[in-house]
């Protein structure tokens, strides 16, 4: 399946991927990057992955073009920024 990285913490190697077809979110398995070309992941990065025990694993390159942060993530960030701006 293909999806987009929603979040990734390189220190703990934990993260979340959002599946393209239904926007379902899956945690990355602890070994998700083992054997892959990835050493680091960015928000908005497209990846292919398998599901094992409802966790994303065996990450590989998705689309050759980084599609950027999905709009459903940026609209939430913009709403938060607007709320923060009003509290100053």
Beta strands, then each sheet from edge to edge (+ up, - down):
strand 1: 2-9
strand 2: 14-19
strand 3: 25-27
strand 4: 46-52
strand 5: 55-61
sheet 1: 3+ 2- 1+ 4- 5+
end
